[in-house]
Amino acid sequence: MINKEFRSQSRALKRAFWIFFTLCTGLLLADLLYDKHAILKPEAWFGFYGFYGFIACVVLVLVAKELRKLVMRKENYYDER
């Protein structure tokens, strides 16, 4: 029974991944279909905002990991009082 449930969840997860991947690819390709009125040159590049957003998200996660080391409290912080 657990094995069937796991397979069902695995299939659903794979389906959700492929739907997400297809949607992202479609949105990236839609970037070719309209005329861009860019102020700066990089804004006119294909997929600029998608790549910019992805890189910004990765940088945000990496900065947050380092920031966690600065602001993290001991595990028993509230028990000490």
C-alpha positions, -999 to 999 in steps of 0.1 A, spaced: 0 0 0 28 24 9 45 16 -24 14 24 -45 10 57 -26 46 66 -32 44 58 -69 12 79 -71 30 108 -55 60 103 -76 39 104 -108 21 135 -96 54 152 -88 69 144 -122 37 157 -139 38 189 -120 75 193 -128 68 189 -166 39 213 -165 61 238 -147 90 233 -172 66 236 -202 51 267 -188 85 283 -182 97 273 -216 66 287 -232 70 320 -214 106 322 -224 97 316 -261 69 342 -258 97 367 -254 104 364 -291 68 374 -301 67 411 -290 87 442 -297 107 454 -268 110 491 -260 142 488 -240 159 518 -224 191 499 -217 207 475 -242 206 444 -220 168 448 -217 165 440 -254 183 407 -251 163 375 -254 151 363 -220 168 390 -201 142 394 -174 139 356 -169 176 351 -165 180 383 -144 152 370 -121 168 336 -118 202 350 -110 188 374 -85 169 346 -67 201 325 -65 220 354 -51 193 361 -26 194 325 -14 232 325 -11 232 358 8 204 345 31 225 314 39 254 336 50 231 360 69 217 331 88 251 325 103 251 360 117 217 362 132 211 326 143 206 320 180 215 289 200 190 261 199 181 265 236 180 303 235 145 306 250 151 278 276 180 297 292 158 324 307 
